[in-house]
Amino acid sequence: MLTGIHVPLVTPFTQEGEVAVEAIDKLARHVLDQGAAGLVALGTTGEVAALTPAERARVIEVCVAVCAEREVPLTVGITGNDTRSTAAALKELPSGVSAALVTVPYFLRPSERGVIAHFEALAEETPVPLVMYHVPYRTGQAVSAATLRHLGGHPMIAGVKYATGGIDQDAVDLLGDLPEGFEVLGGDDLFISPLLALGAAGGILASAHLATDRFVELAAAWRAGDAARARVLGRRLARLSAALFAEPNPTVIKGVLHARGLIPTPDVRLPLLPATAEAVSQADLATGVTG
């Protein structure tokens, strides 16, 4: 379920500021046509914090329908930093959702024992497998490879989206000794190639809205042991990712998608602001050199 490249969809908006439902359907089909292995709805890239509960439900509904038709997994992001509300949100997930992407508790900064207790409690109540989202530069919460490995032994914890801002010693340690049935997905677009080289199963990559087929090829090249091709692709795609993250995510990605006619506006919701024309132009050019 967690192998390959999964695209965390942006949430496009209409000129009137509403969620552009038809554009979500169109974009989902586009990235799947390009070879994406699955979709992620309501992640950070989807501006989940700026959506109302009704809008979140509509996004899930559209993505469930597309993924069911294409027979690919749908992972849904679950927000919340306390155990009870997160468990309640998991229980409200509709049928058709394959997994839940759950962030390591943020702001509260519990001990690692608290992180373990949090995820073990969720794992006992969740109706779908969990993918932990380890992103310490957003959560302020460090989690060791030993903790991730311990949690990965639970049958309802399927993997981790690993986004520590680089390739650290914990990444090497974790990928060197994974629990059976537990997968690592890269979550830092710039570093996806070296993480795949170390044995990651795939990635959840915002950059894969663009050049989706090249990211898919990159993952396949590392799996096949074609290091020469993978290195070339990795360098080129890292430059693309750098351009797409030149301003706060997903502003530049939305700008390029709009320029290419895939979404109706480049709009984001406050406190985000639309990307500058220069950033969008540079990223659009970067997609042309990823082959």
N, C-alpha and C positions, 0 to 999 in steps of 0.2 A: 504493500500500500504506500510506503514512504519512499520508494525508489524513484529516482529521476527528478525532473525540474517541475516544481509546483509554483504557480503564479499567484501571488497575493493581490487580488484585483483591487484597482482603484475604484472609488465610488464616483462615477460621473454625475454632474449636475446639469440641469437645463438652464436656459436663459433666465428663468424665473426663480432659480435657486432650489428647485425640487430634485429629488433623486431621479436620474434619467434611466428608467427601468429598461427600456428597449436597448439603450447603449450598453448596459451591463450584459445583457444577453448576447449582443453583437460582439463585444470584446471577449467574453468568455469563449465563444465559438472560435474566434480568431486565434487565440493563443493555443487552444486545443488542436485546431487545424495545423498549427505550426509544430505540434509534437509535444506540448506540455503534458506531463503525466497526471496532473490534477490541478485543482483550484483551491485557493484559500480565500474565504470571505471574512470580512470584518476584522482584518488585521490592522496594524498601524498604518499601512499604505492605503487602506480603505477609509481612513479618517473616522474610525469607529467611535472615537470619543465625541465627535461632533454630530453623530446621528441620533435621532430619536428612537425609542424602542420600536415604534411602528415602521420606521425606515429600515432598521436592522432586520426586522422580520421579513420585509419585502425583498431585501437583498438576498437573504438566505433562500427565500422561496424561488427566486429566479435561478440562483446557482444550483439548488437541488434539482430543478427540472432539467437544466442543461447537463449536469453531471450524470443524472439517471439515464438520459438519452444516449450520452456518449460512453456510459459504463466506465467512468473514471471516479476516483475518490474526491470528496469534498471535505475539506477541513475548515472548521469555523472557529474564529477567535472568540475567546470568552474573556471579558474584562472583569476586573474586581481584584482586590488585594486582601480580602478576608475570606476565610474558608467557607463560612455558611452561605454567603451570597453567591460565591462562585459555584458551590455545589447546587444551589437552587437554579442558577442559570444553566448548568449542565443538564439538569433534569428537564428543562423546558425546550431542549433542542428537538426539532421535528425529525421524523423519520426521513431517511435519505442522507443524513449527515454521517460521514465515515469516521471522523475523528474531531477532537477539540484541541485547539492550540491555546494553552493556558500559561500565562506569564508567571514567572517566579514572583512571589509577593513583592510589590514595590512600596516605597515610601516608609512602610512600617519597619523594614529591615530586620526581620527576625533572625535568630541564630540559624546555623545550618540544621540543627536539630529541629527547629521550628519549620524550616522548609521541607524537611523530610516528613514531619507530621502532617503538614498541609497537604502535600501531594498524596500521601498514603490515605488520608481521609477522603480526598476527592476520588481516588482510585476505587475506593469501596462503594461509592455512590454513583459514579458516572455510568451512563448508558452506552457510551462510546469510548474507544481507546483515547488516551491522552498523549499529546505531544507537548512536552515542557518547552517553554520559550525562555531561554537563558540569554538575557541581554543586559548585562550589568551596567552599561553606560546609560541606560534608561531607568533601570530599577534601583540602582545604588546597592544592589545585593550580589555579593560574590558567592559562587557555588563551586565547590571543588569537583574534580573528576571523580573522587571517591563517592561523593554524595550522589552525583548523577548516575554512577554505576550502580550504587545501592538501589536507587529508585527504579532504574531500568530493569531490575529483577522482578518487578511487579508485573503480572500478566496484563494489567490494564494500562500500563505505561509503555507506549509503543516506540517513543523516541524523543529526541530533543532537537529543537531549532537552536543551533549554536551560533551566537553572535556576540563575541567578546571584543570585537574591534581589531582582530588580528589572529595569528596562529600562535597560541601560547603553549606553555608546557602542559597545562591541563588538557588541551586539545590532543596533543601527542599521546599523553597517558590514557585518555579516554578511548581514543580510536585504536590504541594498541591492545585493549582488553575489554571488548564490548560484551555485555550480557547477551545471551542468545535471544533473538527476536527483538532486540533493541537497536534502533537505527539513529544515526546522526545526520541531520540535514543542515547544510550551511545556511547561515542567515545574514552574513556580511558579504554583499555582492562582490566587493573588491577582492576578497580572499577566497572565493569559491574554488578556484582552480587548485591551489595548494591543499585545501581541505579535502577535495575529491581525491587528490593524489595520495593523501594519508588514509583514505578508505571511507570517507563519507558516502552515504547512499545516494545523495542528491542535494537539492537545495530548495529553499523557499525564497525566491529572488524577485524583488520588485523590478530590477533591470530587465528581467525576462519578459516584460510587456513588449519590449523591443528586441529584435533579433532573437526571438524565442527559439527558432530552429538552431541557431548557433550555440546557445546555451545547452540545448538538448544534445547537440553533437559533442560539445565539450564533455558532458557527463559520460556519454557513450564511449568517447575516446579513452578516458581514464579507466573505465570499466574493462575495455578491451586491451588495455596495456599499450595503447598507441601514444606513448609519451611525446613523441615528436610533434604530432598533430595537436595534442592537448596543450602543449606549451605555447604553440603559436596562437591557438584560439584563446587560451587563458590570458595572454598578454593583451590581445586586442580587446577582449571583452572587459578586462579590468579598466582599460582606458574609457570604454563606453560607460561603465558603471561610475567611474569618477566624474564624468560629465553629467550623468543623470542625478548624481548626488551633490552637485556643486552648490545647490541651494536646498532648503529643507524638503525632504521627501513628503508627499509625492508631487511637489509643485512642478519640477522640470519634466517628470514623466508625463504628467497631465498635459503640459504644454506641447510636448512632441506628439502625443496621441491626438490632441486636437488638431495640430498642424497637418496630420496625416488623415484626418477625417474619421477617426475611430471613435471619438467622443464629441458631444455637441459643443462643449465649452472647456476651457482650461481651468475653470473656477475651482477654488478650494474654499473652505469655511474658516473664518477667523478662529484662532489667532494666526493661522497661516495666511500668507499673501501669495498671489500668483507669481510664478517665476518671471524673471526679467527676460526680455526678448533676446538678449545676448546669450544667456544661459540655454534657452531653448534652441537657439540656432546652433550653438556649439554641440549640443547633445544630438541634434538631428544630423549634423554632419558626421558625428562619431559613429552613428549606426551604419554608415556607408563603408566603413573600413573594418568590419568585423568578419569578413569572409575568409 
